[in-house]
Amino acid sequence: MTEHAATQATEPPLPRRTDRARLLLFGGNTLVSTLGTGLFLAASPVYFHSVIGLSSTRIGFGFGLGALCGFVVGAWIGPAVDRLGAARAMCLLNIWRMLGYLGFVFVNSYGAFLAVAVLLLALDRPSVAVNQSAVAQVFGAGRRSDVMAGVRTLRNVGFLAGVGFGAVLLGVGGPVAVRWAVAANAASYLPGVAFFWWISRRPLGDRAGSGGGIGLRKILSAPGGRTAGAFSACNTVLMCHEAILLTALPLWVLDHTAAPRWTQSVVLGINSLMAIAFQIPVSRRVRGWRSARRCLGPAAAAFAGAAVCFDISVTAHSQAGALVFLATGAAFLSAVEVLHLIALTEISYVLAPPEHLGSYLGFYYLGVNAERALGPAAVTWLVAALPIPGWLLLAAVYAGAAVVAMRATRLTALSLQGAQA
């Protein structure tokens, strides 16, 4: 089980028509839900600030507290997936998301906002492991990594379209239109409820998670458990490209550079277009933990390139010059995202026992959940407190985490291989 291909031989292939139907329905569900997400991200700042009347500090605290709760819940969500079955868990998760985002429509006080944000994000933030388990169960080991690459591509397409539509809506609509945009995001999870309910009632070729859930203590005491824990911890640093893109870089542009205020739109556009263009082609070249771990070296090099570009952007006195350096840095950072997410997906799949897939995926993604809870504040503070050396220090830390993660991946794979011999 230390290589991707080793898990394929025992799986009966799905009939071609069934497989195609599942791919189309799953892709459609992904596209619709991310359209809603993009719409929500465009409308929610105006909704919470101007319609509900909350300050930016209170909004940030609510979502930060929800993300922190998501990190705590992430330790239990993997075993729960194995016990429930991934398709049933995804159905329930989408119901929770639908009700949670709909709850924002009826929020009229800070206490209500805080309650909805915490309850929603406690399950929404650690949901990547649930989704990845569902993909493995529905499409099998032979297709799961390619399908996940397709999912990330469709998410970027949907995100771009949703943000664009949201921007138009904000330009022509008033408070009622903004409230409807928030409600539309809640409705975007309804196809996911229907799809995974339908899937959960049909026989699946892959028996991922069939052995039941196991806790963190058992995982850590299993062969390769401690080095797997090191890999998970490294992802707290390796995932920081997300916090930089969405939080630290926009503040850096406004506070330290001469770039125009609309630079973040260019940065997000570059990120989405590169993800759309490269996720699937790069994913097809990665099979097994050996090729996956090799992605982390180029990711660290690309991160260093991004850090240098962001540093140099301070020295540009013209808007055009600053924009060129920031756009180049955004391209490097987007390459980091593509390489890291492909490596993380493949390594977490291959180095997880199939009978406890959900438990191990939840374990591997604890580092990701930690970054999403703590990363935005950490990287923003670092580049604000140490403007010039902060980026280079972050690049050095990233390179160190990549080296440790590569070593931990190899040791985990060899331990699992030795245990099976």
C-alpha positions as CSV (number, residue, x, y, z in Angstrom):
1,M,0.0,0.0,0.0
2,T,3.0,2.3,-0.3
3,E,2.4,3.1,-4.0
4,H,-0.7,4.4,-5.7
5,A,-1.0,1.5,-8.1
6,A,-0.9,-1.1,-5.3
7,T,-4.5,-0.2,-4.2
8,Q,-6.0,-0.6,-7.6
9,A,-5.9,-4.3,-8.3
10,T,-8.6,-5.3,-5.8
11,E,-11.2,-2.8,-7.0
12,P,-13.8,-3.9,-9.6
13,P,-14.2,-1.2,-12.2
14,L,-17.5,0.7,-12.4
15,P,-19.5,0.3,-15.7
16,R,-18.5,3.1,-18.0
17,R,-22.0,4.7,-18.1
18,T,-22.2,4.7,-14.3
19,D,-18.8,6.2,-13.9
20,R,-19.5,8.9,-16.5
21,A,-22.8,9.8,-14.7
22,R,-21.1,10.0,-11.4
23,L,-18.4,12.2,-12.8
24,L,-20.9,14.6,-14.4
25,L,-23.1,14.8,-11.4
26,F,-20.2,15.3,-9.0
27,G,-18.6,17.9,-11.2
28,G,-21.9,19.8,-11.6
29,N,-22.4,19.7,-7.8
30,T,-18.8,21.1,-7.3
31,L,-19.4,23.9,-9.8
32,V,-22.7,25.0,-8.3
33,S,-21.4,25.0,-4.7
34,T,-18.3,27.0,-5.6
35,L,-20.4,29.5,-7.6
36,G,-22.3,30.0,-4.3
37,T,-19.0,30.4,-2.4
38,G,-17.7,33.0,-4.8
39,L,-21.0,34.9,-4.6
40,F,-20.9,34.7,-0.8
41,L,-17.2,36.0,-0.6
42,A,-18.1,38.9,-2.8
43,A,-21.3,39.8,-0.9
44,S,-20.6,38.9,2.7
45,P,-18.3,41.8,3.6
46,V,-21.0,44.3,2.5
47,Y,-23.8,42.2,4.1
48,F,-22.1,41.8,7.5
49,H,-20.7,45.3,7.7
50,S,-23.3,47.5,6.0
51,V,-26.6,45.5,6.3
52,I,-26.1,43.8,9.7
53,G,-23.9,46.6,11.1
54,L,-20.9,44.6,12.4
55,S,-17.4,45.9,12.6
56,S,-14.5,44.3,10.7
57,T,-12.9,43.3,14.0
58,R,-16.0,41.5,15.2
59,I,-16.5,39.8,11.9
60,G,-12.8,38.7,11.9
61,F,-13.1,37.4,15.5
62,G,-16.2,35.4,14.7
63,F,-14.7,33.7,11.7
64,G,-11.4,33.2,13.5
65,L,-13.1,31.5,16.4
66,G,-15.1,29.3,14.1
67,A,-11.9,28.2,12.3
68,L,-10.3,27.4,15.7
69,C,-13.2,25.3,16.6
70,G,-12.8,23.6,13.2
71,F,-9.3,22.6,14.1
72,V,-10.5,21.0,17.3
73,V,-13.3,19.2,15.6
74,G,-10.9,18.0,12.9
75,A,-9.4,15.4,15.3
76,W,-12.8,13.6,15.4
77,I,-14.2,14.2,12.0
78,G,-12.1,11.5,10.3
79,P,-13.2,8.6,12.5
80,A,-16.8,9.8,12.2
81,V,-16.5,9.5,8.4
82,D,-15.3,5.9,8.6
83,R,-18.2,5.0,10.9
84,L,-20.9,6.8,8.9
85,G,-19.5,6.2,5.4
86,A,-18.0,9.0,3.3
87,A,-21.1,9.6,1.1
88,R,-23.5,9.7,4.0
89,A,-21.1,12.0,5.9
90,M,-20.9,14.4,2.9
91,C,-24.7,14.4,2.6
92,L,-25.0,15.4,6.3
93,L,-22.2,18.0,6.0
94,N,-23.9,19.7,3.0
95,I,-27.2,19.8,5.0
96,W,-25.2,21.5,7.9
97,R,-23.6,23.9,5.5
98,M,-26.9,24.8,3.9
99,L,-28.6,25.4,7.2
100,G,-25.6,27.3,8.6
101,Y,-25.2,29.7,5.6
102,L,-29.0,30.2,5.6
103,G,-28.7,31.1,9.3
104,F,-26.7,34.2,8.3
105,V,-29.8,35.5,6.4
106,F,-31.7,35.8,9.8
107,V,-28.8,37.2,11.9
108,N,-29.7,40.5,13.6
109,S,-27.2,40.7,16.4
110,Y,-23.5,40.0,17.1
111,G,-24.4,37.1,19.4
112,A,-26.5,35.5,16.7
113,F,-23.7,36.0,14.1
114,L,-21.1,34.5,16.5
115,A,-23.2,31.4,17.2
116,V,-23.9,30.8,13.5
117,A,-20.3,31.4,12.5
118,V,-18.9,29.0,15.2
119,L,-21.4,26.2,14.6
120,L,-21.0,26.4,10.8
121,L,-17.2,26.6,10.6
122,A,-16.6,24.0,13.2
123,L,-17.6,21.4,10.6
124,D,-17.0,23.4,7.4
125,R,-13.3,24.1,8.0
126,P,-12.2,20.5,8.5
127,S,-14.4,19.3,5.6
128,V,-11.5,18.6,3.1
129,A,-10.9,15.2,4.6
130,V,-14.6,14.3,4.3
131,N,-14.7,15.4,0.7
132,Q,-11.4,13.5,-0.1
133,S,-12.8,10.4,1.5
134,A,-16.0,10.6,-0.5
135,V,-14.0,11.0,-3.8
136,A,-12.0,7.8,-2.9
137,Q,-15.2,5.9,-2.1
138,V,-17.1,7.0,-5.1
139,F,-14.4,6.8,-7.8
140,G,-11.8,4.3,-6.3
141,A,-8.1,4.5,-5.9
142,G,-7.4,4.5,-9.7
143,R,-9.3,7.8,-10.2
144,R,-9.3,9.6,-6.9
145,S,-6.2,11.8,-7.4
146,D,-7.2,12.9,-10.9
147,V,-10.8,13.5,-9.7
148,M,-9.5,15.7,-6.9
149,A,-7.4,17.7,-9.4
150,G,-10.6,18.1,-11.4
151,V,-12.5,19.2,-8.3
152,R,-9.9,21.9,-7.6
153,T,-10.0,23.1,-11.2
154,L,-13.8,23.3,-11.2
155,R,-13.7,25.1,-7.8
156,N,-11.5,27.8,-9.3
157,V,-13.9,28.2,-12.3
158,G,-16.9,28.4,-10.1
159,F,-15.1,30.8,-7.7
160,L,-14.2,33.2,-10.5
161,A,-17.7,33.1,-11.9
162,G,-19.3,33.6,-8.5
163,V,-17.1,36.5,-7.5
164,G,-17.7,38.2,-10.9
165,F,-21.5,37.8,-10.6
166,G,-21.3,39.0,-7.0
167,A,-19.4,42.1,-8.1
168,V,-22.1,42.9,-10.6
169,L,-24.9,42.3,-8.1
170,L,-23.2,44.6,-5.6
171,G,-23.0,47.3,-8.3
172,V,-26.7,47.2,-9.3
173,G,-28.5,45.8,-6.2
174,G,-29.2,47.1,-2.7
175,P,-29.4,45.4,0.7
176,V,-32.2,43.0,-0.4
177,A,-30.0,41.8,-3.3
178,V,-27.1,41.3,-1.0
179,R,-29.2,39.3,1.4
180,W,-30.5,37.1,-1.5
181,A,-26.8,36.5,-2.5
182,V,-26.2,35.1,1.0
183,A,-29.3,32.9,0.7
184,A,-28.2,31.7,-2.8
185,N,-25.0,30.4,-1.3
186,A,-26.9,28.3,1.1
187,A,-29.1,26.9,-1.7
188,S,-25.9,26.0,-3.7
189,Y,-25.4,23.1,-1.3
190,L,-28.7,21.5,-2.1
191,P,-27.4,19.6,-5.2
192,G,-24.7,18.1,-3.0
193,V,-27.2,16.9,-0.5
194,A,-29.2,15.2,-3.3
195,F,-26.1,13.7,-5.0
196,F,-24.5,12.2,-1.9
197,W,-27.9,10.9,-0.7
198,W,-28.2,9.2,-4.0
199,I,-24.7,7.8,-3.9
200,S,-25.1,6.6,-0.3
201,R,-27.9,4.3,-1.4
202,R,-25.9,2.6,-4.2
203,P,-23.2,-0.1,-4.0
204,L,-19.7,1.3,-4.4
205,G,-16.7,-0.5,-5.7
206,D,-14.3,1.0,-3.1
207,R,-14.5,-0.1,0.5
208,A,-12.5,2.9,1.9
209,G,-13.1,3.3,5.6
210,S,-14.8,-0.1,5.9
211,G,-12.7,-0.9,9.0
212,G,-14.3,1.7,11.2
213,G,-12.9,4.9,12.8
214,I,-9.8,5.0,14.9
215,G,-8.5,7.8,17.1
216,L,-5.3,9.8,17.0
217,R,-3.6,7.7,19.7
218,K,-4.0,4.5,17.6
219,I,-2.7,6.2,14.5
220,L,0.4,7.6,16.3
221,S,1.1,4.2,17.8
222,A,0.8,2.4,14.4
223,P,3.8,1.8,12.1
224,G,4.9,5.1,10.7
225,G,2.5,7.0,12.9
226,R,5.0,9.4,14.4
227,T,6.5,10.3,11.1
228,A,3.0,10.7,9.6
229,G,2.4,13.1,12.5
230,A,5.5,15.1,11.4
231,F,4.2,15.3,7.9
232,S,0.8,16.5,9.1
233,A,2.5,19.1,11.3
234,C,4.6,20.4,8.4
235,N,1.4,21.2,6.5
236,T,0.7,23.9,9.1
237,V,3.6,25.8,7.3
238,L,3.3,24.3,3.8
239,M,-0.4,25.5,3.6
240,C,0.5,29.1,4.4
241,H,0.2,30.0,0.7
242,E,-3.6,30.2,1.3
243,A,-3.3,32.7,4.2
244,I,-0.8,34.8,2.2
245,L,-3.0,34.9,-0.8
246,L,-6.2,35.9,1.0
247,T,-5.0,37.9,4.0
248,A,-1.3,38.9,4.2
249,L,-0.8,39.9,0.6
250,P,-3.8,42.3,0.3
251,L,-2.6,44.1,3.4
252,W,1.0,44.2,2.1
253,V,-0.2,45.7,-1.2
254,L,-2.1,48.5,0.6
255,D,0.4,49.3,3.4
256,H,3.8,48.8,1.8
257,T,3.6,49.2,-2.0
258,A,2.6,51.8,-4.6
259,A,0.5,49.3,-6.5
260,P,-3.1,50.3,-7.3
261,R,-5.9,49.2,-5.0
262,W,-7.3,46.8,-7.5
263,T,-4.1,44.7,-7.5
264,Q,-5.7,42.0,-5.4
265,S,-8.2,41.3,-8.2
266,V,-5.3,40.7,-10.5
267,V,-3.6,38.5,-8.0
268,L,-6.7,36.4,-7.5
269,G,-7.2,36.2,-11.3
270,I,-3.7,34.9,-11.8
271,N,-4.1,32.4,-9.0
272,S,-7.4,31.0,-10.4
273,L,-6.2,30.9,-14.0
274,M,-3.0,29.0,-13.1
275,A,-4.9,26.5,-11.0
276,I,-7.3,25.9,-13.8
277,A,-4.5,25.5,-16.3
278,F,-2.1,23.3,-14.3
279,Q,-4.0,21.3,-11.7
280,I,-5.0,18.4,-14.0
281,P,-1.8,18.2,-16.2
282,V,0.5,18.2,-13.2
283,S,-1.6,15.8,-11.2
284,R,-1.4,13.2,-14.1
285,R,2.4,13.1,-13.7
286,V,2.2,12.4,-9.9
287,R,1.6,8.7,-9.0
288,G,2.7,7.4,-5.6
289,W,4.5,8.9,-2.7
290,R,7.8,9.1,-4.4
291,S,6.7,11.4,-7.2
292,A,4.4,13.3,-4.8
293,R,7.2,14.2,-2.3
294,R,9.4,15.4,-5.2
295,C,6.8,18.2,-5.8
296,L,7.7,19.8,-2.4
297,G,11.2,20.8,-3.5
298,P,10.0,22.9,-6.5
299,A,7.2,24.2,-4.3
300,A,9.8,25.6,-1.8
301,A,11.8,27.1,-4.6
302,A,8.7,28.8,-6.0
303,F,7.9,30.1,-2.6
304,A,11.3,31.7,-2.4
305,G,10.7,33.3,-5.8
306,A,7.4,34.7,-4.5
307,A,9.0,36.1,-1.3
308,V,11.8,37.9,-3.3
309,C,9.2,39.4,-5.7
310,F,7.0,40.6,-2.8
311,D,10.1,42.1,-1.1
312,I,11.2,43.9,-4.3
313,S,7.7,45.3,-4.9
314,V,8.4,47.8,-2.0
315,T,11.2,49.4,-4.0
316,A,9.1,50.1,-7.0
317,H,7.9,53.8,-7.0
318,S,5.5,53.5,-9.8
319,Q,2.2,51.7,-9.8
320,A,3.1,49.7,-12.9
321,G,6.4,48.6,-11.5
322,A,4.9,47.4,-8.2
323,L,2.1,45.6,-10.1
324,V,4.7,43.7,-12.2
325,F,6.6,42.4,-9.2
326,L,3.4,41.5,-7.3
327,A,1.9,39.8,-10.3
328,T,5.1,37.8,-10.8
329,G,5.1,36.9,-7.1
330,A,1.5,35.8,-7.4
331,A,2.4,33.5,-10.3
332,F,5.1,31.9,-8.1
333,L,2.7,31.6,-5.2
334,S,0.1,30.0,-7.4
335,A,2.7,27.4,-8.5
336,V,3.3,26.7,-4.8
337,E,-0.4,26.1,-4.3
338,V,-0.7,23.7,-7.3
339,L,2.4,21.6,-6.3
340,H,1.7,21.5,-2.6
341,L,-2.0,20.5,-2.9
342,I,-1.2,17.8,-5.5
343,A,1.5,16.4,-3.2
344,L,-0.7,16.6,-0.1
345,T,-3.6,14.8,-1.9
346,E,-1.5,11.9,-3.2
347,I,0.6,11.4,-0.1
348,S,-2.4,11.4,2.2
349,Y,-4.2,8.9,0.0
350,V,-1.3,6.5,-0.6
351,L,-0.1,6.5,3.1
352,A,-3.5,5.8,4.5
353,P,-4.7,2.2,5.2
354,P,-7.9,1.9,3.0
355,E,-9.9,0.4,5.8
356,H,-9.3,3.6,7.9
357,L,-9.1,6.1,5.1
358,G,-11.3,8.8,6.8
359,S,-9.4,8.6,10.1
360,Y,-6.0,8.9,8.4
361,L,-7.2,11.8,6.1
362,G,-8.5,13.6,9.1
363,F,-5.2,13.1,10.8
364,Y,-3.1,14.3,7.8
365,Y,-5.3,17.4,7.5
366,L,-4.9,18.5,11.1
367,G,-2.0,20.7,10.0
368,V,-4.1,22.2,7.3
369,N,-6.9,23.0,9.8
370,A,-4.3,24.5,12.2
371,E,-3.0,26.8,9.4
372,R,-6.6,27.9,8.6
373,A,-7.2,28.8,12.2
374,L,-3.8,30.4,13.0
375,G,-2.2,31.1,9.6
376,P,-3.8,34.4,8.6
377,A,-2.8,36.1,11.9
378,A,0.6,34.5,12.0
379,V,1.8,35.4,8.5
380,T,0.2,38.9,8.6
381,W,2.0,39.6,11.9
382,L,5.3,38.4,10.5
383,V,5.4,40.5,7.4
384,A,4.0,43.5,9.3
385,A,6.5,43.3,12.1
386,L,9.5,42.5,9.8
387,P,8.5,44.0,6.4
388,I,11.6,43.2,4.4
389,P,13.2,40.2,6.2
390,G,9.8,38.8,7.1
391,W,9.2,37.4,3.6
392,L,12.7,35.9,3.4
393,L,12.4,34.4,6.9
394,L,9.0,32.9,5.9
395,A,10.7,31.4,2.7
396,A,13.4,29.8,4.9
397,V,10.9,28.3,7.2
398,Y,8.9,27.0,4.3
399,A,12.0,25.4,2.8
400,G,12.7,23.7,6.1
401,A,9.2,22.4,6.4
402,A,9.4,21.0,2.9
403,V,12.6,19.1,3.7
404,V,11.1,17.7,6.9
405,A,7.9,16.7,5.1
406,M,9.8,14.9,2.3
407,R,11.8,13.0,4.9
408,A,8.7,12.2,6.9
409,T,6.9,10.9,3.8
410,R,9.7,8.5,3.0
411,L,10.0,7.2,6.5
412,T,6.3,6.7,6.8
413,A,6.1,4.8,3.5
414,L,9.0,2.6,4.4
415,S,7.5,1.8,7.9
416,L,4.2,0.8,6.3
417,Q,6.0,-1.3,3.7
418,G,8.0,-3.0,6.5
419,A,4.9,-3.7,8.5
420,Q,3.2,-5.4,5.5
421,A,6.2,-7.5,4.6
